[in-house]
Amino acid sequence: MTASGKLIFWEHLGLLDLPDYRTAAYEKIFIYRQLGGIREQNMIITVEADMTDICKINEIIEQKILLNY
């Protein structure tokens, strides 16, 4: 939750090559949507490629959270 009280959903999809993990991850995203999660508004989805560089992580936090909320 942000300082302004806005709820943010952030799901990291790390093991998509594993079928059970992938199914569970997609089920969580479905639940987030039912709770009001809207991608590019208050729902962030990242994958392993996003996490290989600390600059990319900082960019996601800055652009998706700090600047928008």
Secondary structure as UniProt FT lines:
FT   TURN            3..4
FT   STRAND          9..13
FT   TURN            16..17
FT   HELIX           19..34
FT   TURN            35..36
FT   TURN            40..42
FT   STRAND          43..47
FT   HELIX           48..51
FT   HELIX           54..60
FT   HELIX           61..66
FT   TURN            67..68
//
